[in-house]
Amino acid sequence: MEFEPTIVSFLCNWCSYTGADLAGTSRLKYAHNIRIIRTMCSGRVDPTFVLESFKKGADGILICGCHPGDCHYHEGNYKCLRRYHLLKKYIKQMGIEPERLHLEWISASEGKQFAELVDRFTGSIRELGPSRIKEVVNTLS
């Protein structure tokens, strides 16, 4: 049986979530592994949300926001980008492959790009295999 990853995705309300909605209303097919969490802005994705998602068994985390310069809150996506780079370093130190965390800019009109991104990211997580962080956390508890 082929491994099916669980991917948690944080999508900003104004662009990425709308892009995902466009993919759905356009009936575009993409991997079913994604669990979408709608946030008002990618800048509101707290690093603890990402770490808690890994702790609860997510195999991959996808964060999507507005393209730089198009943020509804002016600079939220820049805040997200700074946090993303720090999180990549931190999860690597924790023993989580940094490839399990990905950030992408998706606008409201990019439904096709969203569907392609989900397929591509799901494929890369499938190649990595299941995350072992949940096992590690449970043995420490």
N, C-alpha and C positions, 0 to 999 in steps of 0.2 A: 504494500500500500504506500502510495506516495505521500510524503509529508505535506500537509496543508498549513501554512503559517497563519498566525493571527496578527493582523496589522492594525494598530491604532493610528488613526489619522486625525490631526487637529487642523480644521479648516476655518479660515477667517470668514465671517458672515458676508462681507461685502463683495469679495471676488471669488475666492477658492470654493466656498460652499455653493455659490451660484454657478460656478463652472461645473462642479460635480452634479448639480441639479440639471444643468443643460445636457450633460452626458446622459443622464437618466431620461429626460424628456425626449432626447434625440434617439433613444433606444440603442445607445452604443453599448456593446458588450465589453465588460472588463471583469477582472478577477473579483470573486465574491468574498475574498478574505479580509476586506477592509471594514473597520468599524469606525464610523465617522463621529467625531465630537465637534460640534459647531461652537466656535468662539467668536467674540465680537471682533477680535483683531489677533493676528499672529503674535503681536507684541504682548498679548495677555496670556500666552502659553507659558506658564510658570515652569521652571526646570523640575520642580517636584512632581508635576503632572507626568512628565516624561519618565522620571525615575520610578514613580509609583506604577506606571503602566508596565514597565519592564518587570518590576517586582511581582505584579499580578499575572505575569505570564505572556505578555506581548512578545512576539518574535521580532517585530519591527515597528518603528514609529515613523510616521510621515507627517511633516508639518508643511502646510501650504498657506501662503499669504499673497497679498497684492504685490504686483510688480513694484520695485523701488520707484518712488516718485508718485505712485498712484494710491498710496495708503489713505484710507478714509480718515484716519487719525494722524495724518501727516508723516509721522516718524516711527510708527509702531513696527513696521517690518524691519527697520534698521535695528531696533531694539532686539527683535527676534533673531536677526542675523548674528548680533554680538553674542547672545545667549547660546545660539546654536554652536558656534565655534568653541565656546567654553565647555558645553555639554559633550561635544565629540571627544575632547581631551579627557574629560572626567570619566565618561563611560569606558574609555579605553583603559584607564587606570583601574577601573573596577573589574576588568576582565570581560567586558562586553565588546564585541567587534563594532568599531565605529560605523561600519557599513550598515548597521541595523537602524541607524538614525539618518533621516534624509530630509532636507529642506528644499522646497521648490516654489517658484512664483507662478501662480495660475490666475489668470483674469477671468471675469465672468463670462467672457465669450470663448474661452478655451476648453470647452467640454471634451473635444477630441483629444487634446493634449493631456487632460486629466485622466481620461480612460487609458491612454498609452502609458502615462506615468505609473498608474496603479499596476498595470500588467508588468511593466519593466521592473518596478520595485518588488512586487510579489515574486517574480522570477529570481531576482537576486537574493531575496531572503530564503526562498526555497533551496537555492544552491548552498547557502550557509548552513541550513539545517535548523533544528529547534534551538531556541535560546536555552542555555543551562542556568540562567540567573535565578529562575524560580526555585530550582533544585537547591542551589547554593544558599539562597535566603532561607529556605525551609530547614536546611541542616543546621544553620546558625541559630534558628529560633528555639 
